[in-house]
């Protein structure tokens, strides 16, 4: 097995394993912003950026899986667009003090309680 990838920012290792937790991702983005970004954009600006990035992902999905075709030079990589969405979401979480690990855990519990049998009993999904 090969060595684990490591990312360096300003000479310091930020990522030392192939798997990154949400907490590590939030920390990595925070360190990157402080090193290269000077400061976070305002929350409202980042919300607009998130909307823009989701739109770019939607465009790729519509062209790849829908009826539209790509324009010359247009991004065709949904993974890169998804990473852009995640980046801005991590910024917003950091700015607003949201621990995404805990928020995701609570959200999953909520969905499990609410939808434990809902989808299993949905005739639209079982036909």
MOVEN-V933075 format. One record per backbone hydrogen bond with DSSP energy under -1.0 kcal/mol. CO is the residue of the C=O (numbers start at 0). NH is the residue of the N-H. If there is no record, write none. Layout:
co->CO nh->NH
co->CO nh->NH
This chain:
co->6 nh->13
co->8 nh->11
co->11 nh->8
co->20 nh->24
co->21 nh->25
co->22 nh->26
co->23 nh->27
co->24 nh->28
co->25 nh->29
co->26 nh->30
co->27 nh->31
co->28 nh->32
co->29 nh->33
co->30 nh->34
co->31 nh->35
co->31 nh->36
co->36 nh->38
co->41 nh->45
co->42 nh->46
co->43 nh->47
co->44 nh->48
co->45 nh->49
co->46 nh->50
co->47 nh->51
co->48 nh->52
co->49 nh->53
co->50 nh->54
co->51 nh->55
co->52 nh->56
co->53 nh->57
co->54 nh->58
co->55 nh->59
co->56 nh->60
co->57 nh->61
co->58 nh->62
co->59 nh->63
co->60 nh->64
co->61 nh->67
co->70 nh->73
co->76 nh->80
co->77 nh->81
co->78 nh->82
co->79 nh->83
co->80 nh->84
co->81 nh->85
co->82 nh->86
co->83 nh->87
co->84 nh->88
co->85 nh->89
co->86 nh->90
co->87 nh->91
co->88 nh->92
co->89 nh->93
co->90 nh->94
co->91 nh->95
co->92 nh->97
co->98 nh->102
co->99 nh->103
co->100 nh->104
co->101 nh->105
co->102 nh->106
co->103 nh->107
co->104 nh->108
co->105 nh->109
co->106 nh->110
co->107 nh->111
co->108 nh->112
co->109 nh->113
co->110 nh->114
co->116 nh->120
co->118 nh->121
co->121 nh->124
co->121 nh->125
